[in-house]
Amino acid sequence: MRPFLPLLTFIAVFLGSGFYYLWQGVDFAFYQLPSPVATLPAVILAFFLMKGTFDRKLTTFMQGLGDYNVLTMCMIYLLAGAFGSVVKAIGGVDATIYWGLKVIPESLMVPGFFFLAALISTAIGTSMGTISALGPIALGLSSAGGLDKTLVFGALVGGAMFGDNLSFISDTTIAATRSQGASMRDKFRVNFAISLPAAILTMILLYFTVKSGAAVPVASGELYKALPYAVVLILALLGLNVFLVLMLGIVLAGALGLFFADYTVLRLGQDIYAGFKDMQEIFLLSMVMGGLGQMMKEQGGIQTLKSWLKKLQFRSARLEKMWPEFSIALSVSLANFAVANNTVAIIITGDLAREVAKTEGVPPARSASILDIYSCVVQGVIPYGAQILLASQMAKISPLGLAGSVQYCYFLGLVTIVSMVWRTLRR
């Protein structure tokens, strides 16, 4: 237990502050204390508990901070933030929403709205941004069709989590692939094969549960402004290096703004920096958690946790083969329940998942997919998560009631379990 005390301290401080502010009635209670600040007591405790000289402890911590995977992840965060900021500034989000709603038949408005939310979130790489952009439309859809707001916003949150899980520029995808040493293309293929059936089941359920024949008016948008999203998706699927993909996306978005919109070079630079600032918290958290993770490794933390998880394996000789994937899913789920942040949960459990996957022969793309999937499943259904809190605040409905209506996340978790069993039975 000793190696994990700093991590438990971070969780206790982060979660404890959230419950305190929740008790005080503060909005977004679990996001009042910046997560990098919550790591400071954990870092101090880690230095106190680790054996050796102060210089050795500092060297170990700095090695974790400067780990190649950690720094690569942080740089991708910055580029993804810059890309999203620039495309949003030139009107890419509004254009994608407009044309998405334009092609959705009115008779399929609610399942189509889920599809649109999934499309937008996959394009822009953020569930929070998707909910913020589509929330007013969800309200209009509910009013125009006389629909239950809980069901409509449940479809919105589900669609937002679809893209949060799959997008090449999502921080969860970046964290999952970098921590497992998997390519984004391979992870997407494995992940999409699981996410697609869950999305289809969700749309079928929404079709038979709610219907609307009312169109929702939205501001018009030029289709060309959504082009950077399509280019980034295609290039990433073709296997181009993610750094090149994102830099080309930024250049293309900036060029479109300069040539076809009221945009300037100065504004482009400001928007790029604004995107950098948007990623500041996760950037700092990733580095500090990298340092803590290295100190945990030095004290045998990964091996200890692996031995604990090993005890959970199935008694059946056949189903025993499921335990590596099951343990990865369980560890990231528990971490997400604790910290209410899917990216943080992946960062916390990434090293463990990589060790388990490497030892037990789970392909990196598979372990990265399971990490990402279950972090998003849990994040999409916990009433104190940012996505549920934002959506419930916009709709003026109960977070608890909304958490029970995010059908996609439940289907995604179920389909993933089925895929685990199916893969085990075929081995």
Long-range contacts (C-beta under 8 A, 24 or more apart in sequence): 2-49, 2-299, 3-296, 3-299, 3-300, 3-301, 3-304, 4-296, 4-301, 4-304, 4-305, 5-45, 5-49, 6-42, 6-43, 6-45, 6-46, 6-49, 6-292, 6-295, 6-296, 7-42, 7-292, 7-296, 7-348, 9-41, 9-42, 9-45, 10-38, 10-39, 10-41, 10-42, 10-292, 11-335, 11-338, 11-339, 13-38, 13-41, 13-42, 14-38, 14-339, 15-338, 15-339, 15-340, 18-340, 18-384, 22-384, 27-389, 27-393, 28-386, 28-389, 28-390, 29-384, 30-340, 30-384, 30-385, 30-386, 30-389, 31-386, 34-281, 35-281, 35-285, 35-339, 35-341, 35-344, 36-281, 36-284, 36-285, 36-288, 39-285, 39-288, 39-289, 39-292, 42-292, 43-288, 43-291, 43-292, 46-292, 46-295, 46-296, 49-299, 50-295, 50-298, 50-299, 51-299, 57-295, 60-291, 60-294, 60-295, 60-298, 61-291, 61-292, 61-294, 61-295, 62-291, 63-291, 63-294, 64-290, 64-291, 64-292, 64-293, 64-294, 64-295, 65-287, 65-288, 65-290, 65-291, 67-290, 67-294, 69-178, 69-179, 69-181, 69-290, 70-286, 70-287, 70-290, 71-287, 72-178, 73-174, 73-175, 73-178, 73-179, 73-286, 74-283, 74-286, 74-287, 75-243, 76-174, 76-178, 76-242, 76-243, 76-246, 77-171, 77-174, 77-279, 77-282, 77-283, 77-286, 78-275, 78-276, 78-279, 78-283, 79-243, 79-246, 79-247, 79-250, 80-125, 80-169, 80-170, 80-171, 80-174, 80-246, 80-275, 80-279, 81-275, 81-276, 81-277, 81-278, 81-279, 82-246, 82-250, 82-271, 82-272, 82-273, 82-275, 82-276, 83-169, 83-228, 83-232, 83-246, 83-249, 83-250, 83-253, 83-275, 84-124, 84-125, 84-126, 84-129, 84-169, 84-275, 84-278, 85-271, 85-272, 85-274, 85-275, 85-278, 86-228, 86-250, 86-253, 86-254, 86-257, 86-268, 86-271, 86-272, 86-275, 87-124, 87-225, 87-228, 87-229, 87-249, 87-253, 88-124, 88-129, 89-257, 89-263, 89-267, 89-271, 90-225, 90-253, 90-256, 90-257, 90-261, 90-263, 91-221, 91-222, 91-225, 91-261, 92-123, 92-124, 92-225, 92-226, 92-228, 92-229, 92-253, 93-120, 93-124, 93-129, 93-133, 94-133, 94-218, 94-219, 94-221, 94-225, 95-221, 95-222, 95-223, 95-224, 95-225, 95-226, 96-120, 96-123, 96-124, 96-221, 96-225, 96-226, 96-229, 97-133, 97-134, 97-137, 97-218, 97-221, 98-218, 98-219, 98-220, 98-221, 99-221, 99-223, 99-226, 101-137, 101-215, 101-216, 101-218, 106-212, 106-213, 106-214, 106-215, 107-211, 107-213, 108-207, 109-141, 109-145, 109-211, 109-212, 109-213, 109-214, 109-215, 109-216, 110-141, 110-145, 110-147, 110-151, 110-152, 110-155, 110-206, 110-207, 110-210, 110-211, 110-212, 111-155, 111-202, 111-203, 111-204, 111-206, 111-207, 113-137, 113-138, 113-141, 113-152, 113-155, 113-156, 113-159, 114-155, 114-156, 114-158, 114-159, 114-199, 114-202, 114-203, 114-206, 114-408, 115-159, 115-199, 115-203, 116-159, 117-155, 117-156, 117-158, 117-159, 117-160, 117-162, 117-163, 118-158, 118-159, 118-160, 118-162, 118-163, 118-199, 119-159, 119-163, 120-159, 120-160, 120-163, 121-159, 121-160, 121-161, 121-162, 121-163, 121-164, 121-167, 122-162, 122-163, 122-166, 122-167, 122-233, 123-163, 123-167, 123-226, 123-229, 123-230, 123-233, 124-163, 124-167, 124-169, 124-229, 125-163, 125-164, 125-167, 125-168, 125-169, 125-170, 125-171, 125-173, 126-164, 126-167, 126-170, 126-171, 127-157, 127-160, 127-161, 127-163, 127-164, 127-379, 127-380, 127-387, 128-160, 128-386, 128-387, 128-390, 130-156, 130-159, 130-160, 130-163, 130-164, 131-156, 131-157, 131-160, 131-387, 131-390, 131-391, 131-394, 132-390, 134-160, 135-390, 135-391, 135-394, 135-395, 136-394, 137-216, 137-218, 138-394, 138-395, 139-394, 139-395, 140-216, 140-217, 141-212, 141-214, 141-216, 142-395, 144-212, 144-214, 144-215, 144-216, 145-210, 145-211, 145-212, 145-213, 145-214, 147-210, 147-212, 148-210, 149-395, 149-396, 149-397, 150-395, 150-397, 150-398, 150-401, 150-402, 150-405, 151-206, 151-209, 151-210, 151-405, 152-210, 152-395, 153-391, 153-392, 153-394, 153-395, 153-397, 153-402, 153-405, 154-402, 154-405, 154-406, 154-407, 155-202, 155-206, 155-407, 155-408, 156-391, 157-380, 157-387, 157-388, 157-391, 157-402, 157-406, 157-409, 158-202, 158-380, 158-406, 158-407, 158-408, 158-409, 159-408, 160-380, 160-387, 161-376, 161-377, 161-379, 161-380, 161-387, 161-406, 161-408, 161-409, 161-412, 162-195, 162-199, 162-408, 164-342, 164-376, 164-379, 165-191, 165-195, 165-372, 165-373, 165-376, 165-412, 166-191, 166-192, 166-195, 168-232, 168-233, 168-236, 168-242, 168-245, 169-232, 169-246, 171-279, 171-282, 171-343, 172-342, 172-343, 172-346, 172-372, 172-375, 172-376, 173-372, 174-242, 175-286, 175-343, 175-346, 175-347, 175-350, 176-346, 176-350, 176-368, 176-369, 176-371, 176-372, 176-375, 177-368, 178-350, 179-346, 179-347, 179-350, 179-351, 179-353, 179-354, 179-368, 179-371, 180-350, 180-353, 180-354, 180-357, 180-364, 180-365, 180-367, 180-368, 180-371, 181-354, 181-364, 182-363, 182-364, 182-365, 182-367, 182-368, 183-239, 183-365, 184-236, 184-242, 185-236, 185-237, 185-238, 185-239, 186-363, 186-364, 186-365, 187-364, 187-365, 187-368, 187-369, 187-372, 188-236, 188-237, 189-365, 190-363, 190-365, 190-366, 190-368, 190-369, 191-368, 191-369, 191-372, 191-373, 193-419, 194-369, 194-373, 194-412, 194-415, 194-416, 194-419, 195-373, 195-412, 195-415, 197-411, 197-415, 198-408, 198-411, 198-412, 198-414, 198-415, 199-408, 199-411, 201-411, 201-415, 202-407, 202-408, 202-411, 205-407, 206-407, 222-260, 224-256, 224-260, 225-256, 225-261, 227-252, 227-256, 228-252, 228-253, 228-256, 282-343, 285-344, 285-347, 286-347, 289-344, 289-347, 289-348, 290-347, 293-351, 296-351, 297-351, 302-351, 302-352, 302-355, 305-331, 305-352, 306-352, 306-355, 306-356, 306-359, 309-352, 309-356, 318-424, 318-425, 319-424, 321-424, 321-427, 322-420, 322-421, 322-424, 323-360, 324-356, 324-357, 324-359, 324-360, 324-361, 324-362, 325-362, 325-366, 325-367, 325-370, 325-420, 325-423, 326-420, 327-356, 328-352, 328-353, 328-356, 328-357, 328-362, 328-367, 328-370, 328-371, 328-374, 329-370, 329-373, 329-374, 329-416, 329-420, 332-370, 332-371, 332-374, 332-375, 332-378, 333-374, 333-375, 333-377, 333-378, 335-375, 336-374, 336-375, 336-378, 336-379, 336-382, 337-378, 337-382, 340-379, 340-382, 340-384, 340-385, 340-386, 341-379, 341-385, 341-386, 342-375, 342-376, 342-378, 342-379, 343-375, 345-375, 345-378, 345-379, 346-371, 346-372, 346-375, 370-416, 373-412, 373-413, 373-416, 374-413, 374-416, 376-409, 376-412, 377-409, 377-410, 377-412, 377-413, 377-416, 380-406, 380-408, 380-409, 381-406, 381-409, 381-410
